[in-house]
Amino acid sequence: MSGTLDGAWTCTEAWLLAAWQNRLYVYSAAAVLIGLWFTVNMALKKKKLDVPESHRLDKPEKKKEQLPEKEKAVHVVGVRIFYGSQTGTAKGFARELAQDVCAAGFQSEVIDMSDYDPDDRLSDECTSKMICVFLVATYTDGKPTENAEWFCKWLEEASTDFRYGKTYLKGMRYAAFGLGNSEYVGHYNTVGKNVDKWLWALSASRVMGRGEGDCNVVKSRNGSVQADFQAWKTKFMSRLQALARGEKKTCSGKCKKGSCKNKKKHQQGTEEGHPSPEKHSSEELFESSSDSESAAEEEKEHGSVIDMEDLGSVMSVIKKAKKQGEEEHRGKLSKLNGVMKTDVEEERREMITPALREALTKQGYKLIGSHSGVKLCRWTKSMLRGRGGCYKHTFYGIESHRCMETTPSLACANKCVFCWRHHTNPVGTEWRWKMDPAEKILKEAVENHQNMIRQFRGVPGVRPERFEEGLSVKHCALSLVGEPIMYPEINSFLRLLHQRHISSFLVTNAQFPEEIRSLVPVTQLYVSVDASTKDSLKRIDRPLFKDFWQRFLDSLGALGEKQQRTVYRLTLVKAWNVDELKAYAELIALGQPDFIEIKGVTYCGESSASSLTMANVPWHEEVVHFVQQLADMLPDYEIACEHEHSNCLLLAHHKFKVDGEWWTWIDYERFQELIQQYEESGGTMTFSALDYVAKTPGWAVFGARERGFDPSDTRFQRKNKTKDISGC
């Protein structure tokens, strides 16, 4: 027994000794076996995961409970849409976006910035799982709209206030879209840019680049501010869906070669990759970049480094942009009211956008071509019925029922607070739209005007003889809306009027002095003098030109050089410009007009684009008092006529008073003879305002019992007076 045990031990000892001596092989074999076991287990596990859930036999109860938890993960609850609006455009965009957000299955809330206290509520957006959208318009001088003023002020102060800190809005996700007009150089979309910059400075995260809507249809990327918003909204809705799925990068992770095309932009858009506050001051302009960056910038694939293979495409983009800029420069208004045809003439956009067409059509305009319009004046309707004519009938003998009110340019260089069109017309400083020929505009204007007159056939009260006369246009008031002198072929248009024996009354806003100088003779040339000081003119007219005051003074000087009848048209706005008598007297001395029309402002109803109210409309007695004071300061002028119904008076130069009687009316037949001689002589046979005057009737003279109302007509008083803002 003992020998057997000794033999077994000897055998075991020998096996152990052999194993120890070959331990390297043993370890290697063990490692291989463990690796095989691990690999087999992983393969089986993967195969099990690939089997459809409905075919699985072993569904762990624990995982069965956890799957719904994962599915319930919510990244975005909804969208809060903040708007800062003056004319209602941004407000309309906010409502439109809210409808689309709801249709996509998210919550939406539209918020007027004036109703929101950022001090108490904005920090809550950091944890609300809501996306904040800011639709903000830029108002006068690059300032916020009235309803966004406090919100922007708070945001600006908070972005630099150490008490809030640089991470005050960390966790808040936002997108911004600005509304502006690129014609306002230096102030274009400044509010949208600032809101974006201030939110970024407080560590809020952009979910996408800032969008910019341009009311200037020429420079708008998509043709109008509405189209710009639609393009941005499409991108935002796509981004919203991506965020709801939990995606963080704006490219949804689909970047070529494993790197993002625009890495810096994605860092702005991600929630985790927010740039440090220290970068803000040095890279402020870049970080405030928008969707409207240049195409060359978008072509860069690795930040500021461009591959040699990409250099050619980038350079072609830069050359294309440079060429486009040169073509636009060549297309500016010439000093001779002509336009130089360019290769991109056919590519120019139309002035009348679909939205503008809809708005003007609702106001009763008959639109002509791509930039002109005609409208029936309420005084035309009134005189057809024998209810009196406008103040031009009283002052100058115009037959109101034979007067056509039109314009070859709906665009204007000002956005006056008392504009009766509520700023539905476009604005611009130069002609950059498609252009229709003068023949087409005049032909269609007369046809449309006649068609509107024909609608009064058989209307109770319309005098048959005046209806027939009304079908034959005798006068044309180029004062409908916009700035007719901007039309490059305005001289051709005026010549066509005179060839048809139609008198011309042209109104300009005193921002185009060279065009005034090169203008052919007109029956009567008006300049609107809405204020007498630089500050008040800026506040009332809100001009686009930076050098608006010098242009204004030069225009008055150019008016003084004209030989035909010239008129200053003053619009009195109570509490705005009625206390500037001395300054008005100085401006009158500068241009030496033949006549000065002083009219109380007409209240055209409530408009978010203007703060004007009925309190700003002076009474007729107040206008009379102002004119009397002004006349006392002008030794060469005297009150000649009055039209109480229009709240308007006429100051006339003493040269139109002969033997104690006023000669302010116009001999229209004589004017047509003189203008024909002028054209036939090539401009050598000139004539002056005194060559075609006519005697003013007694009822039109200031102080008469009729107070400017033609006794051949019957004055009509409405019992329930409604607003009618049409008329020149």
PyMOL commands that set and color helices and strands:
alter all, ss='L'
color gray80, all
select helices_A, chain A and resi 2-21+23-50+53-55+61-71+89-103+113-115+118-126+140-142+146-160+190-201+225-244+256-258+263-269+279-282+284-287+295-299+308-330+345-347+354-362+378-384+391-396+400-402+438-454+464-470+484-486+490-499+513-517+534-541+548-560+581-591+614-616+620-632+644-646+654-656+668-680+689-692+698-700
alter helices_A, ss='H'
color red, helices_A
select strands_A, chain A and resi 78-84+107-112+130-137+173-180+205-206+211-214+366-368+372-375+403-407+475-478+503-508+524-528+565-572+595-600+637-643+648-653+657-658+661-662+665-666+693-694
alter strands_A, ss='S'
color yellow, strands_A
deselect
rebuild
show_as cartoon
